[in-house]
Amino acid sequence: MPRARLLVSAALLACSPTLAAPIAAQSARAISQSDRQQGAQANPELVAQFGGRYTGPQSAYVERVGKRVALQSGLSNSERDFTVQLLNSPVENAFAIPGGYIYVTRQLLALMNSESELAFVMGHEVGHVAARHSAGRQRTSGIAGIAASVLGAVAGNSTLGQLVGAGAQQAAGLFTLKYGRDQEYQADTLGIRYAAGANYDPGAAPLILGQLGASTSLSARASGRDATAVPAWLSTHPSSAARVARARQQAQATGRAGTAPAQDTAFLRMLDGLRYDDDPAQGVIDGQTFRHPMLRLRFTAPAGYTINNAADAVTVQGSSGQAQLNLAGAGGSLADAVAARFRAIGGQFDPGEIEDATIGGNRAAAGTIAAAVNNQRVDATVIAIALGGQTYTWTIITPSGRGGAAFEPLLASFSSLSQAEAAAIRGKVIRIRTVRANDTVDSLARDMAYPSLQRERFLTLNGLDASARLTPGQLVKLVVTG
């Protein structure tokens, strides 16, 4: 099962002293041989968990910009020492690990409107490494531990503690959750400094930060959550408004920020054809429904619950708990699959308490155990279901004694897709449109491949405010079926 469906862009930001200090003054440690070896070891798993490398023409563009900015960090004076990768993930995210590895997802790339915005994002991530923000964790567990923390949060690692606690950090790749407020502000400072040092417009920093804030609010609204509520993960991060204001002030202090930058037409044209949202080959999320054309399955999550699609699992979580879908190994009975899943999450269970069941007309087996997670009592239920010649397991974690009633409609909806239904699933791509004389925000927004919030999605994607007026010849981004 495919990549993690993140709720927000995560590791977007990095560090250092005052903006006025020369780049050479920061005490970045050069890439060591140990960092190179550990980074090389962690890289394949990170890339796999984020859907693999994106192979479109945008990949080379991102690599060129990332290496150019990374040289400003002082970690190395050779572009060859950096590995910059565009990831095939439908999540707005970017991160970097020691060893010269820098990553950005295609979904975050699509949100940007200029090469300078990309430069700031990459500089922010490199800055986290240059400032050694993860040094404390590296001393105890090395880069492998850092990779595990990223993957555990992003993909929903299959241990009982990580399945619950903090809601698997909302099953999002919130790598920056590990950093404090000061480190995030430092990350912004370094991102601005590196971008300016590489001759990019540092004024792009507040623009992309504002974009991210707008995108986060829109995602909350689209999924039925309170768009004004502050997510728990933001409690340790600066608010979007504060960050934007601070970044704008620092960008202006460089004396290099453009006052009214012209539209970056080369960057926008580069985005044309970029995959957007889910890759159909990995399964698609449409509102509260998940469909996987290769496995030919579907299910619908309860209203208000969030579906997160990871490399080897799909997670559904909400106010009453969390459920995770996994493909069980071949062979054995349904009861064997339940027992194997309990062993995988570290649960102590009695095989004799596994019972046969029928769910949604499909053969099933189920068992429940009591457990303690983060000093809280919970019930862990594992259900194995036979569907389409495969065996799947649902692992459901709920507060002790509350029961799993909230997930009963989800289990009942777990069913097969017909061959025709699977073949009809199509993805989305970015298309660049030139505004014509009679085009308006509303007329263009109607071409957005969404059943709702078309105008809001169009404005957010293009970094426009609600009162924006389009001019002939202007380029805009659309999300269309393709």
LUMVEX-391346 format. One record per residue (C-alpha): residue in one letter; x, y, z. Coordinates in steps of 0.001 Angstrom, whole numbers, padded with zeros to 6 digits, always signed. Layout:
N
aXYZ;...
// end
This chain:
482
m+000000+000000+000000;p+001328+003341-000966;r+002678+006426+000597;a+001729+008290+003706;r-001091+010752+003256;l+000166+013705+005263;l-002159+016302+006581;v+000208+019169+006248;s+003608+019934+004877;a+006018+018883+007521;a+009723+019573+007587;l+009589+022931+005857;l+012221+025052+007764;a+016165+025447+009512;c+018717+027535+011532;s+021535+029874+012467;p+022383+033118+014171;t+021550+036584+012858;l+020680+037123+009231;a+023331+039793+008806;a+026172+037402+009629;p+028075+036135+006579;i+027349+032615+005489;a+030882+031497+006260;a+030430+032530+009900;q+028057+029727+010727;s+029611+026683+012324;a+028361+023994+009983;r+030203+020720+010313;a+031391+019262+007029;i+029822+016017+005856;s+031753+013232+007561;q+032371+009786+006169;s+030168+008394+008921;d+027328+010726+007886;r+027738+009656+004269;q+027549+005961+005152;q+024568+006305+007459;g+022739+008600+005048;a+023292+006142+002211;q+021872+003394+004396;a+018761+005355+005397;n+018063+006840+001953;p+016510+003799+000195;e+013907+003217+002895;l+012986+006893+003116;v+012554+007108-000640;a+010466+003933-000715;q+008177+005144+002047;f+007498+008353+000130;g+006412+006575-003034;g+009833+006297-004669;r+011629+008862-006794;y+009469+010883-009129;t+010817+010355-012627;g+009203+013241-014487;p+011224+016063-016067;q+010718+018148-012907;s+013178+015898-011064;a+016274+017317-012780;y+015044+020869-012171;v+014669+020242-008429;e+018074+018593-008252;r+019772+021572-009879;v+018188+024098-007516;g+018724+021987-004419;k+022427+021499-005056;r+022961+025159-005840;v+021403+026179-002522;a+023047+023403-000513;l+026497+024756-001390;q+025669+027846+000697;s+025515+025749+003871;g+029252+025202+004249;l+028732+021451+004482;s+030639+020932+001237;n+032010+022953-001664;s+031086+020297-004212;e+027590+019711-005610;r+028524+016057-006021;d+028363+015646-002247;f+024611+016302-002228;t+021811+013991-003307;v+018604+015900-004073;q+015467+013901-004835;l+011918+014694-005884;l+009592+012147-004269;n+006406+010665-005702;s+004277+011616-002716;p+000874+013368-002558;v+001924+015085+000657;e+003282+018603+001019;n+006597+017774+002641;a+010343+018322+002541;f+013191+017141+004738;a+016923+016461+004799;i+019179+014032+006642;p+022918+014135+007378;g+025084+012790+004602;g+023943+015362+002044;y+020476+013932+001320;i+017711+016447+000560;y+014106+015614-000343;v+010990+017441-001523;t+007673+015925-002587;r+005934+016637-005873;q+002862+017842-003944;l+004852+020572-002219;l+006577+021477-005486;a+003160+021968-007092;l+002174+024469-004396;m+005116+026725-005256;n+004988+029536-007779;s+008666+030358-008297;e+012143+028880-008280;s+013003+031206-005399;e+010312+029574-003251;l+011836+026185-003995;a+015270+027556-003083;f+014026+028742+000323;v+012404+025396+001094;m+015548+023472+000190;g+017703+025914+002130;h+015494+025499+005171;e+015937+021739+005146;v+019695+021890+004579;g+019874+024369+007434;h+018412+021852+009870;v+021324+019565+009037;a+023976+022299+008982;a+022829+023525+012398;r+022857+019954+013715;h+019349+020234+015079;s+019123+016458+015273;a+022511+016034+016953;g+021047+014852+020247;r+019140+012046+018579;q+022109+011103+016431;r+024281+010575+019511;t+021916+007915+020732;s+020633+006281+017608;g+022399+007640+014543;i+020755+008462+011241;a+018965+005135+011234;g+017082+006376+014285;i+016235+009618+012524;a+014970+007701+009530;a+012891+005519+011827;s+011348+008590+013438;v+010444+009982+010032;l+009029+006697+008782;g+007255+005912+012032;a+005412+009196+011891;v+004849+009150+008163;a+003962+005575+007507;g+002544+004502+010836;n+005179+002073+012053;s+003657-001238+013082;t+004300-001176+016813;l+001457-000801+019222;g+002993+002274+020807;q+003385+004038+017481;l-000048+003004+016272;v-001615+004900+019119;g+000305+007522+021087;a-000259+010999+019704;g-002451+009402+017043;a+000685+008217+015258;q+001415+011933+015122;q-001712+012250+012997;a-000094+009695+010685;a+001678+012631+009149;g+005312+013034+008298;l+005762+015773+010840;f+009514+015483+010990;t+009771+019040+012248;l+007744+018114+015295;k+011091+016997+016668;y+012393+020567+016435;g+011529+023388+018832;r+010230+026849+018068;d+013678+028453+018153;q+015073+025843+015789;e+012226+026448+013359;y+012855+030184+013409;q+016552+029496+012883;a+015619+027246+009988;d+013701+030060+008357;t+016674+032354+008887;l+019058+029942+007204;g+016659+029226+004365;i+016491+032950+003627;r+020254+033318+003941;y+021052+030373+001690;a+018541+031470-000953;a+019967+034991-001017;g+023515+033613-001153;a+022581+031563-004215;n+021179+034715-005883;y+017523+033888-005361;d+014918+036363-004159;p+014621+035918-000347;g+011233+037632-000557;a+009883+034275-001710;a+010155+032908+001849;p+007052+034637+003283;l+005156+033806+000102;i+005586+030034+000362;l+005030+030134+004134;g+001754+031925+003517;q+000898+029358+000863;l+001473+026553+003325;g-000755+028171+005908;a-003532+028594+003358;s-003113+025024+002135;t-003276+023635+005669;s-006515+025529+006353;l-007999+024392+003058;s-007095+020755+003750;a-008802+020989+007126;r-011895+022473+005557;a-011990+019922+002746;s-011786+017023+005211;g-014556+018388+007405;r-012358+019522+010267;d-012460+022972+011837;a-010272+025100+009612;t-009701+027577+012450;a-008633+024990+014993;v-004947+024782+015800;p-003685+021201+015245;a-001887+019704+018221;w+001423+019636+016355;l+001323+023425+015997;s+001596+023838+019765;t+005390+023613+019456;h+005625+025601+016229;p+005246+029284+015412;s+001868+030247+014003;s+001710+030698+010264;a+000988+034433+010553;a+003929+035001+012902;r+006277+033073+010679;v+005208+034924+007578;a+005708+038304+009239;r+009107+037327+010604;a+010258+035898+007276;r+009121+039021+005451;q+011086+041217+007862;q+014219+039112+007515;a+013945+038946+003738;q+013675+042736+003547;a+016683+043073+005845;t+018855+041388+003222;g+018267+044254+000844;r+017735+041687-001922;a+014002+041051-001670;g+012051+041971-004771;t+009214+044440-004189;a+006843+043063-006823;p+008489+040022-008417;a+007444+039218-011946;q+005714+035920-012535;d+008236+033093-012822;t+006942+031739-016120;a+009826+029299-016634;f+009132+027681-013258;l+005403+027460-013884;r+005828+025927-017321;m+008180+023371-015784;l+005298+022208-013551;d+003065+021329-016496;g+002159+017634-016420;l+003289+017072-012822;r+001316+014346-011033;y-000931+015816-008311;d-002615+014178-005325;d-002602+010378-005340;d-000799+008225-007860;p-003526+005824-009082;a-001084+002911-008994;q-000771+003416-005242;g-004436+003883-004374;v-006521+007045-004239;i-008363+008890-001495;d-011548+010623-002596;g-013152+012368+000357;q-013920+009621+002867;t-013425+006775+000389;f-010219+004892-000368;r-009896+002835-003568;h-006953+000784-004770;p-007153-000229-008446;m-004286-002743-008291;l-005601-004576-005223;r-009181-003885-006353;l-010531-002904-002957;r-012414-000004-001412;f-013640+001238+001945;t-015278+004354+003360;a-014134+006039+006566;p-016617+007553+009049;a-017381+011267+008666;g-014759+013399+010353;y-012089+010689+010191;t-008898+011072+008175;i-007462+008504+005762;n-003665+008340+005458;n-002100+006246+002710;a+001359+004842+003489;a+003819+002558+001752;d+002654-000598+003482;a-000547+000393+005264;v-003576+002664+005178;t-004553+004370+008423;v-007944+005764+009403;q-008070+007905+012516;g-010449+010139+014362;s-011911+010998+017735;s-012729+007413+018707;g-009436+005790+017779;q-007387+004517+014891;a-007612+001652+012409;q-004806+000419+010190;l-005178-001795+007126;n-002349-004150+006147;l-001972-006863+003534;a-001251-010099+005390;g+001393-012542+004269;a+000501-015442+002019;g-000595-018777+003429;g-002181-019789+006711;s-005675-019356+008073;l-007450-016154+009049;a-006763-016974+012692;d-003077-017322+011843;a-003162-013845+010284;v-004699-012385+013453;a-002063-014050+015608;a+000770-012863+013342;r-000487-009298+013494;f-000682-009364+017286;r+002902-010573+017385;a+003957-007804+014989;i+002547-005058+017238;g+004017-006627+020359;g+000709-007597+021916;q+000298-010433+024413;f-002643-012529+023239;d-004339-015876+023780;p-004778-017716+020452;g-007771-019462+021946;e-009680-016181+022092;i-009571-015584+018338;e-013092-016036+016971;d-014498-016632+013503;a-016773-013918+012100;t-018475-012613+008973;i-017988-008953+008092;g-019641-007367+005089;g-020377-010829+003747;n-016693-011822+003914;r-015082-014498+006062;a-013177-013020+008980;a-011471-013794+012283;a-011024-011392+015189;g-009431-010999+018605;t-009069-008209+021174;i-006472-007566+023882;a-006020-004892+026547;a-002809-002887+026472;a-001154+000188+027923;v+000136+002886+025593;n+001692+006112+026871;n+000272+005378+030319;q-003235+005002+028909;r-005303+001847+028786;v-006474+000870+025311;d-008114-002023+023527;a-006360-003428+020471;t-008529-005425+018097;v-007154-007313+015095;i-009536-008486+012384;a-008410-010616+009439;i-010695-010521+006386;a-010582-012611+003216;l-011208-010432+000161;g-010510-011031-003520;g-008213-013964-002897;q-006084-011979-000408;t-006055-011747+003377;y-006079-008299+004983;t-005845-007278+008603;w-007436-004316+010313;t-005734-003276+013567;i-008114-001089+015589;i-006951+000870+018642;t-009592+002472+020877;p-009675+003802+024455;s-010272+001008+026951;g-013914+000062+027330;r-015168+002329+024570;g-015585-000459+022021;g-015180-000324+018280;a-018660+000750+017229;a-017303+003795+015400;f-015397+001521+013023;e-018223-000907+012252;p-019429+001063+009189;l-015854+001170+007892;l-015480-002605+008174;a-018861-003162+006551;s-017791-000987+003600;f-014597-002967+002993;s-015320-004596-000376;s-013976-005459-003818;l-013858-003279-006909;s-014967-004716-010227;q-012445-004742-013031;a-014342-001925-014725;e-014434+000145-011527;a-010707-000309-011033;a-009935+000635-014635;a-012019+003808-014306;i-009825+005230-011522;r-007740+008069-012917;g-005355+010466-011280;k-004796+014210-011534;v-002051+016363-013033;i-001049+020016-013012;r-001753+021902-016241;i-000512+025419-016926;r-003089+027643-018587;t-002562+031058-020170;v-005287+033478-019095;r-007390+034775-021982;a-009343+038021-022221;n-012629+036643-020902;d-011216+034314-018253;t-011984+034947-014592;v-011084+033218-011356;d-014526+031612-011288;s-014497+030436-014902;l-011051+028853-014577;a-011794+027386-011155;r-014658+025412-012689;d-012022+023361-014542;m-010473+022162-011272;a-010992+018379-010975;y-012783+018508-007628;p-016460+018278-006703;s-016224+021051-004103;l-014192+024113-003067;q-013042+024656-006647;r-012558+028400-006270;e-010719+028031-002960;r-008455+025332-004371;f-007649+027439-007429;l-006768+030501-005352;t-004636+028541-002886;l-002737+026638-005567;n-001906+029862-007385;g-001110+031937-004314;l-003943+034392-005004;d-006173+036211-002542;a-009960+036236-002732;s-010062+039612-004511;a-007497+038670-007163;r-008085+039775-010753;l-006496+037881-013611;t-004818+039571-016564;p-004540+038204-020122;g-001239+036432-020681;q-000869+035501-017009;l-000097+031835-016313;v-002185+029877-013817;k-002117+026320-012480;l-005083+023998-012810;v-005565+020491-011424;v-007229+018338-014065;t-007949+014665-014624;g-005132+013026-016517;
// end
